[in-house]
């Protein structure tokens, strides 16, 4: 009898102990505290496999697949917050496998709730002049929150502020899975990795019809609700359309008439600096005039971009900073700027697929640049685009060539002549920026 009882106890313990562990882990998981680290086979998600297109690699060029995997990790999860696995796979051709498990919604909701409690507590303890700005601090960014409070209370001991905030900080330290929306956003981010495109900026000489339609849409009171929703979602303003609903307009370029469609593209930080629209220009006595000119019509209508040959720019406020990339949240980005571009005809697009090389260079002023070269087909397309849009004479009207990388206009130099094989991306780049751009383009 005793022998049977001991066997029963052993069986019960072997069942009860794992069950208790599972129940405890599930309780933590359900409340958003972590618990399970579930893979895509249990909670769903995506496994993405990318392989290097060997046909587009220059002969003799060695592909560093480990560096590519590390670059992707820095790009999609720079703070190492998620259960994302990025695995380089050697082979011919080499590949990268990216595992994106979902199941992180409860943890995300719990983190947000805990963070809001922290902000509310700090707001009561340190109301200060800057109290209303605590809400814009990205979730979990305790250092920025401490800095914000220190700015509001310069006479208070910094160590006391830091200790008070850290004592109330409830951040969950465990890595978590992704929500479905986060998986889709990462997919989009990966698909744009190193995506390069060349376009012409719309201008009032060639593209009068399209510009008039774009200006009319942005001014219409009936369109303001949609424009605000697009700003919340982080989407570009809608492409201009004619009164009859068509998306194409007549344009006359050096006497050559054709029909084109148009789209708004966000301006990157490098070109913003060139235009005098970066954040520091707002308080710069020399450059603030340009900033104020555009700011005077922000969220209301488009205007001619300063420093360009009659190109159209639209500026809007960012109502929800939490949708921004971490680097933009860190820089406290408050506004977005968009330039109207003329879409290249179908079948004649010029993209990074036609690049044969990219390297660090230097312009005539000694500033760092990215120098690139096209393949034969790419060179022919580039020549056709630049030759059509070059000045008609030595003193003729000059258009801007938009260099679009990852959905942002990084540079928009004046086009002085037709170009065939070699090009250059210039702007206010740091050496690290240049190396990153070269690595992406390669």
Secondary structure as a PSIPRED ss2 file (coil, helix, strand):
# PSIPRED VFORMAT (PSIPRED V4.0)

   1 X C   1.000  0.000  0.000
   2 X H   0.000  1.000  0.000
   3 X H   0.000  1.000  0.000
   4 X H   0.000  1.000  0.000
   5 X H   0.000  1.000  0.000
   6 X H   0.000  1.000  0.000
   7 X H   0.000  1.000  0.000
   8 X H   0.000  1.000  0.000
   9 X H   0.000  1.000  0.000
  10 X H   0.000  1.000  0.000
  11 X H   0.000  1.000  0.000
  12 X H   0.000  1.000  0.000
  13 X H   0.000  1.000  0.000
  14 X H   0.000  1.000  0.000
  15 X H   0.000  1.000  0.000
  16 X H   0.000  1.000  0.000
  17 X H   0.000  1.000  0.000
  18 X H   0.000  1.000  0.000
  19 X H   0.000  1.000  0.000
  20 X H   0.000  1.000  0.000
  21 X H   0.000  1.000  0.000
  22 X H   0.000  1.000  0.000
  23 X H   0.000  1.000  0.000
  24 X H   0.000  1.000  0.000
  25 X H   0.000  1.000  0.000
  26 X H   0.000  1.000  0.000
  27 X H   0.000  1.000  0.000
  28 X H   0.000  1.000  0.000
  29 X H   0.000  1.000  0.000
  30 X H   0.000  1.000  0.000
  31 X C   1.000  0.000  0.000
  32 X C   1.000  0.000  0.000
  33 X C   1.000  0.000  0.000
  34 X C   1.000  0.000  0.000
  35 X C   1.000  0.000  0.000
  36 X C   1.000  0.000  0.000
  37 X C   1.000  0.000  0.000
  38 X C   1.000  0.000  0.000
  39 X C   1.000  0.000  0.000
  40 X H   0.000  1.000  0.000
  41 X H   0.000  1.000  0.000
  42 X H   0.000  1.000  0.000
  43 X H   0.000  1.000  0.000
  44 X C   1.000  0.000  0.000
  45 X E   0.000  0.000  1.000
  46 X E   0.000  0.000  1.000
  47 X E   0.000  0.000  1.000
  48 X E   0.000  0.000  1.000
  49 X E   0.000  0.000  1.000
  50 X E   0.000  0.000  1.000
  51 X E   0.000  0.000  1.000
  52 X C   1.000  0.000  0.000
  53 X C   1.000  0.000  0.000
  54 X H   0.000  1.000  0.000
  55 X H   0.000  1.000  0.000
  56 X H   0.000  1.000  0.000
  57 X C   1.000  0.000  0.000
  58 X C   1.000  0.000  0.000
  59 X C   1.000  0.000  0.000
  60 X C   1.000  0.000  0.000
  61 X C   1.000  0.000  0.000
  62 X C   1.000  0.000  0.000
  63 X C   1.000  0.000  0.000
  64 X C   1.000  0.000  0.000
  65 X H   0.000  1.000  0.000
  66 X H   0.000  1.000  0.000
  67 X H   0.000  1.000  0.000
  68 X H   0.000  1.000  0.000
  69 X H   0.000  1.000  0.000
  70 X H   0.000  1.000  0.000
  71 X H   0.000  1.000  0.000
  72 X H   0.000  1.000  0.000
  73 X H   0.000  1.000  0.000
  74 X H   0.000  1.000  0.000
  75 X H   0.000  1.000  0.000
  76 X H   0.000  1.000  0.000
  77 X C   1.000  0.000  0.000
  78 X C   1.000  0.000  0.000
  79 X C   1.000  0.000  0.000
  80 X C   1.000  0.000  0.000
  81 X C   1.000  0.000  0.000
  82 X E   0.000  0.000  1.000
  83 X C   1.000  0.000  0.000
  84 X E   0.000  0.000  1.000
  85 X E   0.000  0.000  1.000
  86 X E   0.000  0.000  1.000
  87 X E   0.000  0.000  1.000
  88 X E   0.000  0.000  1.000
  89 X E   0.000  0.000  1.000
  90 X C   1.000  0.000  0.000
  91 X C   1.000  0.000  0.000
  92 X C   1.000  0.000  0.000
  93 X C   1.000  0.000  0.000
  94 X C   1.000  0.000  0.000
  95 X E   0.000  0.000  1.000
  96 X E   0.000  0.000  1.000
  97 X E   0.000  0.000  1.000
  98 X E   0.000  0.000  1.000
  99 X E   0.000  0.000  1.000
 100 X E   0.000  0.000  1.000
 101 X E   0.000  0.000  1.000
 102 X C   1.000  0.000  0.000
 103 X C   1.000  0.000  0.000
 104 X C   1.000  0.000  0.000
 105 X H   0.000  1.000  0.000
 106 X H   0.000  1.000  0.000
 107 X H   0.000  1.000  0.000
 108 X H   0.000  1.000  0.000
 109 X H   0.000  1.000  0.000
 110 X H   0.000  1.000  0.000
 111 X H   0.000  1.000  0.000
 112 X H   0.000  1.000  0.000
 113 X H   0.000  1.000  0.000
 114 X H   0.000  1.000  0.000
 115 X H   0.000  1.000  0.000
 116 X H   0.000  1.000  0.000
 117 X H   0.000  1.000  0.000
 118 X H   0.000  1.000  0.000
 119 X H   0.000  1.000  0.000
 120 X H   0.000  1.000  0.000
 121 X H   0.000  1.000  0.000
 122 X H   0.000  1.000  0.000
 123 X H   0.000  1.000  0.000
 124 X H   0.000  1.000  0.000
 125 X H   0.000  1.000  0.000
 126 X C   1.000  0.000  0.000
 127 X C   1.000  0.000  0.000
 128 X C   1.000  0.000  0.000
 129 X C   1.000  0.000  0.000
 130 X C   1.000  0.000  0.000
 131 X H   0.000  1.000  0.000
 132 X H   0.000  1.000  0.000
 133 X H   0.000  1.000  0.000
 134 X H   0.000  1.000  0.000
 135 X H   0.000  1.000  0.000
 136 X H   0.000  1.000  0.000
 137 X C   1.000  0.000  0.000
 138 X C   1.000  0.000  0.000
 139 X C   1.000  0.000  0.000
 140 X C   1.000  0.000  0.000
 141 X C   1.000  0.000  0.000
 142 X H   0.000  1.000  0.000
 143 X H   0.000  1.000  0.000
 144 X H   0.000  1.000  0.000
 145 X H   0.000  1.000  0.000
 146 X H   0.000  1.000  0.000
 147 X H   0.000  1.000  0.000
 148 X H   0.000  1.000  0.000
 149 X H   0.000  1.000  0.000
 150 X H   0.000  1.000  0.000
 151 X H   0.000  1.000  0.000
 152 X H   0.000  1.000  0.000
 153 X C   1.000  0.000  0.000
 154 X C   1.000  0.000  0.000
 155 X C   1.000  0.000  0.000
 156 X C   1.000  0.000  0.000
 157 X C   1.000  0.000  0.000
 158 X H   0.000  1.000  0.000
 159 X H   0.000  1.000  0.000
 160 X H   0.000  1.000  0.000
 161 X H   0.000  1.000  0.000
 162 X H   0.000  1.000  0.000
 163 X H   0.000  1.000  0.000
 164 X H   0.000  1.000  0.000
 165 X H   0.000  1.000  0.000
 166 X H   0.000  1.000  0.000
 167 X H   0.000  1.000  0.000
 168 X H   0.000  1.000  0.000
 169 X C   1.000  0.000  0.000
 170 X C   1.000  0.000  0.000
 171 X C   1.000  0.000  0.000
 172 X C   1.000  0.000  0.000
 173 X C   1.000  0.000  0.000
 174 X C   1.000  0.000  0.000
 175 X C   1.000  0.000  0.000
 176 X E   0.000  0.000  1.000
 177 X C   1.000  0.000  0.000
 178 X C   1.000  0.000  0.000
 179 X C   1.000  0.000  0.000
 180 X H   0.000  1.000  0.000
 181 X H   0.000  1.000  0.000
 182 X H   0.000  1.000  0.000
 183 X H   0.000  1.000  0.000
 184 X H   0.000  1.000  0.000
 185 X H   0.000  1.000  0.000
 186 X H   0.000  1.000  0.000
 187 X H   0.000  1.000  0.000
 188 X H   0.000  1.000  0.000
 189 X H   0.000  1.000  0.000
 190 X H   0.000  1.000  0.000
 191 X H   0.000  1.000  0.000
 192 X C   1.000  0.000  0.000
 193 X C   1.000  0.000  0.000
 194 X C   1.000  0.000  0.000
 195 X C   1.000  0.000  0.000
 196 X E   0.000  0.000  1.000
 197 X E   0.000  0.000  1.000
 198 X E   0.000  0.000  1.000
 199 X E   0.000  0.000  1.000
 200 X E   0.000  0.000  1.000
 201 X E   0.000  0.000  1.000
 202 X C   1.000  0.000  0.000
 203 X E   0.000  0.000  1.000
 204 X C   1.000  0.000  0.000
 205 X C   1.000  0.000  0.000
 206 X C   1.000  0.000  0.000
 207 X C   1.000  0.000  0.000
 208 X H   0.000  1.000  0.000
 209 X H   0.000  1.000  0.000
 210 X H   0.000  1.000  0.000
 211 X H   0.000  1.000  0.000
 212 X H   0.000  1.000  0.000
 213 X H   0.000  1.000  0.000
 214 X H   0.000  1.000  0.000
 215 X H   0.000  1.000  0.000
 216 X H   0.000  1.000  0.000
 217 X H   0.000  1.000  0.000
 218 X H   0.000  1.000  0.000
 219 X H   0.000  1.000  0.000
 220 X C   1.000  0.000  0.000
 221 X H   0.000  1.000  0.000
 222 X H   0.000  1.000  0.000
 223 X H   0.000  1.000  0.000
 224 X H   0.000  1.000  0.000
 225 X H   0.000  1.000  0.000
 226 X H   0.000  1.000  0.000
 227 X H   0.000  1.000  0.000
 228 X H   0.000  1.000  0.000
 229 X H   0.000  1.000  0.000
 230 X H   0.000  1.000  0.000
 231 X H   0.000  1.000  0.000
 232 X H   0.000  1.000  0.000
 233 X H   0.000  1.000  0.000
 234 X C   1.000  0.000  0.000
 235 X C   1.000  0.000  0.000
 236 X C   1.000  0.000  0.000
 237 X C   1.000  0.000  0.000
 238 X C   1.000  0.000  0.000
 239 X C   1.000  0.000  0.000
 240 X C   1.000  0.000  0.000
 241 X C   1.000  0.000  0.000
 242 X C   1.000  0.000  0.000
 243 X C   1.000  0.000  0.000
 244 X C   1.000  0.000  0.000
 245 X C   1.000  0.000  0.000
 246 X C   1.000  0.000  0.000
 247 X C   1.000  0.000  0.000
 248 X C   1.000  0.000  0.000
 249 X E   0.000  0.000  1.000
 250 X E   0.000  0.000  1.000
 251 X E   0.000  0.000  1.000
 252 X E   0.000  0.000  1.000
 253 X E   0.000  0.000  1.000
 254 X C   1.000  0.000  0.000
 255 X C   1.000  0.000  0.000
 256 X E   0.000  0.000  1.000
 257 X E   0.000  0.000  1.000
 258 X E   0.000  0.000  1.000
 259 X E   0.000  0.000  1.000
 260 X E   0.000  0.000  1.000
 261 X C   1.000  0.000  0.000
 262 X E   0.000  0.000  1.000
 263 X E   0.000  0.000  1.000
 264 X E   0.000  0.000  1.000
 265 X E   0.000  0.000  1.000
 266 X E   0.000  0.000  1.000
 267 X E   0.000  0.000  1.000
 268 X C   1.000  0.000  0.000
 269 X H   0.000  1.000  0.000
 270 X H   0.000  1.000  0.000
 271 X H   0.000  1.000  0.000
 272 X H   0.000  1.000  0.000
 273 X H   0.000  1.000  0.000
 274 X H   0.000  1.000  0.000
 275 X H   0.000  1.000  0.000
 276 X C   1.000  0.000  0.000
 277 X C   1.000  0.000  0.000
 278 X C   1.000  0.000  0.000
 279 X H   0.000  1.000  0.000
 280 X H   0.000  1.000  0.000
 281 X H   0.000  1.000  0.000
 282 X H   0.000  1.000  0.000
 283 X H   0.000  1.000  0.000
 284 X C   1.000  0.000  0.000
 285 X C   1.000  0.000  0.000
 286 X C   1.000  0.000  0.000
 287 X C   1.000  0.000  0.000
 288 X H   0.000  1.000  0.000
 289 X H   0.000  1.000  0.000
 290 X H   0.000  1.000  0.000
 291 X H   0.000  1.000  0.000
 292 X H   0.000  1.000  0.000
 293 X H   0.000  1.000  0.000
 294 X H   0.000  1.000  0.000
 295 X H   0.000  1.000  0.000
 296 X C   1.000  0.000  0.000
 297 X C   1.000  0.000  0.000
 298 X C   1.000  0.000  0.000
 299 X C   1.000  0.000  0.000
 300 X C   1.000  0.000  0.000
 301 X C   1.000  0.000  0.000
 302 X C   1.000  0.000  0.000
 303 X E   0.000  0.000  1.000
 304 X E   0.000  0.000  1.000
 305 X C   1.000  0.000  0.000
 306 X C   1.000  0.000  0.000
 307 X C   1.000  0.000  0.000
 308 X C   1.000  0.000  0.000
 309 X C   1.000  0.000  0.000
 310 X C   1.000  0.000  0.000
 311 X E   0.000  0.000  1.000
 312 X E   0.000  0.000  1.000
 313 X E   0.000  0.000  1.000
 314 X E   0.000  0.000  1.000
 315 X E   0.000  0.000  1.000
 316 X E   0.000  0.000  1.000
 317 X E   0.000  0.000  1.000
 318 X C   1.000  0.000  0.000
 319 X C   1.000  0.000  0.000
 320 X C   1.000  0.000  0.000
 321 X H   0.000  1.000  0.000
 322 X H   0.000  1.000  0.000
 323 X H   0.000  1.000  0.000
 324 X C   1.000  0.000  0.000
 325 X C   1.000  0.000  0.000
 326 X H   0.000  1.000  0.000
 327 X H   0.000  1.000  0.000
 328 X H   0.000  1.000  0.000
 329 X H   0.000  1.000  0.000
 330 X H   0.000  1.000  0.000
 331 X C   1.000  0.000  0.000
 332 X C   1.000  0.000  0.000
 333 X C   1.000  0.000  0.000
 334 X C   1.000  0.000  0.000
 335 X E   0.000  0.000  1.000
 336 X E   0.000  0.000  1.000
 337 X E   0.000  0.000  1.000
 338 X E   0.000  0.000  1.000
 339 X E   0.000  0.000  1.000
 340 X E   0.000  0.000  1.000
 341 X E   0.000  0.000  1.000
 342 X E   0.000  0.000  1.000
 343 X C   1.000  0.000  0.000
 344 X C   1.000  0.000  0.000
 345 X C   1.000  0.000  0.000
 346 X C   1.000  0.000  0.000
 347 X C   1.000  0.000  0.000
 348 X C   1.000  0.000  0.000
 349 X C   1.000  0.000  0.000
 350 X C   1.000  0.000  0.000
 351 X E   0.000  0.000  1.000
 352 X H   0.000  1.000  0.000
 353 X H   0.000  1.000  0.000
 354 X H   0.000  1.000  0.000
 355 X E   0.000  0.000  1.000
 356 X E   0.000  0.000  1.000
 357 X E   0.000  0.000  1.000
 358 X E   0.000  0.000  1.000
 359 X E   0.000  0.000  1.000
 360 X E   0.000  0.000  1.000
 361 X E   0.000  0.000  1.000
 362 X E   0.000  0.000  1.000
 363 X C   1.000  0.000  0.000
 364 X C   1.000  0.000  0.000
 365 X C   1.000  0.000  0.000
 366 X C   1.000  0.000  0.000
 367 X C   1.000  0.000  0.000
 368 X E   0.000  0.000  1.000
 369 X E   0.000  0.000  1.000
 370 X E   0.000  0.000  1.000
 371 X E   0.000  0.000  1.000
 372 X E   0.000  0.000  1.000
 373 X E   0.000  0.000  1.000
 374 X E   0.000  0.000  1.000
 375 X C   1.000  0.000  0.000
 376 X H   0.000  1.000  0.000
 377 X H   0.000  1.000  0.000
 378 X H   0.000  1.000  0.000
 379 X H   0.000  1.000  0.000
 380 X H   0.000  1.000  0.000
 381 X H   0.000  1.000  0.000
 382 X H   0.000  1.000  0.000
 383 X H   0.000  1.000  0.000
 384 X H   0.000  1.000  0.000
 385 X H   0.000  1.000  0.000
 386 X H   0.000  1.000  0.000
 387 X H   0.000  1.000  0.000
 388 X H   0.000  1.000  0.000
 389 X C   1.000  0.000  0.000
 390 X C   1.000  0.000  0.000
 391 X C   1.000  0.000  0.000
 392 X C   1.000  0.000  0.000
 393 X C   1.000  0.000  0.000
 394 X C   1.000  0.000  0.000
 395 X C   1.000  0.000  0.000
 396 X C   1.000  0.000  0.000
 397 X C   1.000  0.000  0.000
 398 X C   1.000  0.000  0.000
 399 X C   1.000  0.000  0.000
 400 X E   0.000  0.000  1.000
 401 X E   0.000  0.000  1.000
 402 X E   0.000  0.000  1.000
 403 X E   0.000  0.000  1.000
 404 X E   0.000  0.000  1.000
 405 X E   0.000  0.000  1.000
 406 X C   1.000  0.000  0.000
 407 X C   1.000  0.000  0.000
 408 X E   0.000  0.000  1.000
 409 X E   0.000  0.000  1.000
 410 X E   0.000  0.000  1.000
 411 X E   0.000  0.000  1.000
 412 X C   1.000  0.000  0.000
 413 X C   1.000  0.000  0.000
 414 X E   0.000  0.000  1.000
 415 X C   1.000  0.000  0.000
 416 X C   1.000  0.000  0.000
 417 X C   1.000  0.000  0.000
 418 X C   1.000  0.000  0.000
 419 X C   1.000  0.000  0.000
 420 X C   1.000  0.000  0.000
 421 X C   1.000  0.000  0.000
 422 X E   0.000  0.000  1.000
 423 X E   0.000  0.000  1.000
 424 X E   0.000  0.000  1.000
 425 X E   0.000  0.000  1.000
 426 X E   0.000  0.000  1.000
 427 X C   1.000  0.000  0.000
 428 X C   1.000  0.000  0.000
 429 X C   1.000  0.000  0.000
 430 X C   1.000  0.000  0.000
 431 X H   0.000  1.000  0.000
 432 X H   0.000  1.000  0.000
 433 X H   0.000  1.000  0.000
 434 X H   0.000  1.000  0.000
 435 X H   0.000  1.000  0.000
 436 X H   0.000  1.000  0.000
 437 X H   0.000  1.000  0.000
 438 X H   0.000  1.000  0.000
 439 X H   0.000  1.000  0.000
 440 X H   0.000  1.000  0.000
 441 X H   0.000  1.000  0.000
 442 X C   1.000  0.000  0.000
